[in-house]
Amino acid sequence: MKSDAILTVDTTSNLYDISLDANGDIAHDDFFDTSILYSLFGEKRAAPDEVVEPQLRRGWIGNSDTFENGSKIWLLMQARLTRDVMNRLEDEAKKSLQWLVEDGLAVAVTDANVTVSTGRVLLTITIQRTRDKIDRKFFTLWENTGNAS
């Protein structure tokens, strides 16, 4: 079943774009990378105890009191990169992807692991799509950061 638009990364700008097939239609395949990207990097609105000023709480305009998508990974971008912060990043990643399980697109989000390497904060996620199919995805959360303490 082809279910997701194929995204390509422009090597000069490092931005994602939708791929088109030979007929000019959106190219698609059997995965859900677009959903994963949006879930991780879409901004969930911060709570009042997380960000005091309402205009700085960010969040996607389509989120509401009854529906919210995205993650709060953006809240941790300026935090000192301790093991506690890395654990929070892992928790946020897993929470943001839980809807894939709730909607029946995956069996489980089995792992989210944050590491630091050469000034980059890296996230590895493992999603069990079916009993026999496991997807492992790798993302750079941000670059040019100091070492974990």
C-alpha positions as CSV (number, residue, x, y, z in Angstrom):
1,M,0.0,0.0,0.0
2,K,1.5,3.3,-1.0
3,S,0.7,5.7,1.7
4,D,3.2,8.6,2.0
5,A,4.6,11.3,-0.2
6,I,8.3,10.9,-1.0
7,L,10.4,13.7,0.3
8,T,13.9,14.6,-0.9
9,V,16.5,16.8,0.7
10,D,18.0,19.6,-1.3
11,T,21.8,19.1,-0.6
12,T,22.5,22.9,-0.8
13,S,19.7,24.3,1.3
14,N,19.2,21.2,3.5
15,L,15.4,21.6,3.1
16,Y,12.9,18.9,2.3
17,D,10.7,19.0,-0.8
18,I,8.0,16.8,-2.2
19,S,9.1,14.6,-5.1
20,L,7.1,14.4,-8.3
21,D,6.8,11.3,-10.5
22,A,7.1,11.2,-14.3
23,N,3.5,12.3,-14.7
24,G,3.9,15.3,-12.4
25,D,1.9,13.8,-9.6
26,I,3.2,13.6,-6.0
27,A,5.4,10.5,-5.8
28,H,4.5,8.2,-3.0
29,D,5.6,4.9,-1.4
30,D,4.9,2.5,1.5
31,F,6.2,4.4,4.5
32,F,5.2,7.4,6.6
33,D,8.3,9.7,6.7
34,T,6.2,12.8,6.2
35,S,4.2,11.9,9.3
36,I,7.3,11.2,11.3
37,L,8.9,14.5,10.3
38,Y,5.8,16.5,11.1
39,S,5.3,14.7,14.4
40,L,8.9,15.3,15.6
41,F,9.5,18.8,14.2
42,G,6.0,20.3,14.2
43,E,5.7,22.5,17.3
44,K,3.3,21.5,20.0
45,R,2.1,24.6,22.0
46,A,3.9,25.0,25.3
47,A,1.9,25.1,28.5
48,P,1.8,28.3,30.7
49,D,4.2,26.7,33.2
50,E,6.7,25.9,30.4
51,V,6.6,29.4,28.7
52,V,5.1,32.3,30.7
53,E,4.5,34.7,27.9
54,P,1.5,33.5,25.7
55,Q,2.9,35.0,22.5
56,L,6.1,32.9,22.9
57,R,4.4,29.5,23.4
58,R,4.5,28.7,19.6
59,G,2.5,25.7,18.4
60,W,0.9,24.8,15.1
61,I,-2.2,26.8,14.1
62,G,-4.2,23.6,13.5
63,N,-3.8,22.4,17.0
64,S,-6.8,22.9,19.3
65,D,-7.9,21.9,22.8
66,T,-9.0,18.5,21.5
67,F,-6.4,17.8,18.9
68,E,-2.7,18.5,19.1
69,N,0.1,17.2,16.9
70,G,3.8,17.8,17.0
71,S,6.3,17.7,19.8
72,K,7.9,20.0,22.4
73,I,11.4,19.2,21.2
74,W,11.7,22.9,20.4
75,L,11.6,23.8,24.1
76,L,14.8,21.9,24.7
77,M,16.9,23.5,21.9
78,Q,18.5,26.0,24.2
79,A,18.8,23.8,27.3
80,R,22.1,22.6,28.6
81,L,22.6,19.2,27.1
82,T,22.6,17.0,30.2
83,R,21.5,13.3,30.4
84,D,18.2,14.6,31.9
85,V,17.6,16.8,28.8
86,M,18.5,14.0,26.5
87,N,16.0,11.7,28.3
88,R,13.3,14.4,27.9
89,L,14.1,14.6,24.2
90,E,13.7,10.8,23.9
91,D,10.4,11.0,25.8
92,E,9.1,13.9,23.6
93,A,10.0,12.0,20.5
94,K,8.2,8.8,21.6
95,K,5.1,10.9,22.7
96,S,4.9,12.7,19.4
97,L,4.9,9.5,17.5
98,Q,2.4,7.6,19.7
99,W,-0.5,8.6,17.5
100,L,0.9,6.3,14.8
101,V,0.1,3.4,17.2
102,E,-3.2,4.8,18.3
103,D,-4.3,5.2,14.6
104,G,-3.2,1.7,13.8
105,L,-0.4,2.7,11.4
106,A,2.3,1.0,13.6
107,V,2.3,-1.6,16.3
108,A,4.7,0.2,18.6
109,V,7.3,3.0,18.9
110,T,9.9,0.7,20.5
111,D,12.8,3.1,20.9
112,A,14.0,6.7,20.8
113,N,17.7,7.3,21.5
114,V,19.5,10.6,21.6
115,T,23.2,10.8,21.2
116,V,25.7,13.6,20.8
117,S,28.4,13.3,18.1
118,T,30.8,16.0,16.7
119,G,28.6,18.9,17.9
120,R,25.3,17.4,16.6
121,V,22.4,16.1,18.6
122,L,21.2,12.9,16.9
123,L,17.9,11.0,17.3
124,T,17.4,7.4,16.3
125,I,13.8,6.1,16.5
126,T,12.6,2.6,16.0
127,I,9.0,1.9,14.9
128,Q,7.5,-1.5,14.6
129,R,5.1,-1.2,11.7
130,T,3.9,-4.8,11.7
131,R,5.0,-8.0,13.4
132,D,7.7,-8.5,10.6
133,K,8.5,-4.9,9.6
134,I,10.6,-2.5,11.6
135,D,11.6,1.0,10.5
136,R,14.7,2.7,12.0
137,K,15.0,6.4,11.2
138,F,17.8,8.8,12.0
139,F,17.5,12.6,12.4
140,T,19.8,15.4,13.4
141,L,17.8,17.5,15.9
142,W,20.3,20.3,15.8
143,E,24.0,21.1,15.0
144,N,26.8,23.2,16.4
145,T,26.1,22.5,20.0
146,G,28.5,21.9,22.9
147,N,29.3,18.6,24.4
148,A,27.0,16.8,26.8
149,S,28.0,17.2,30.5
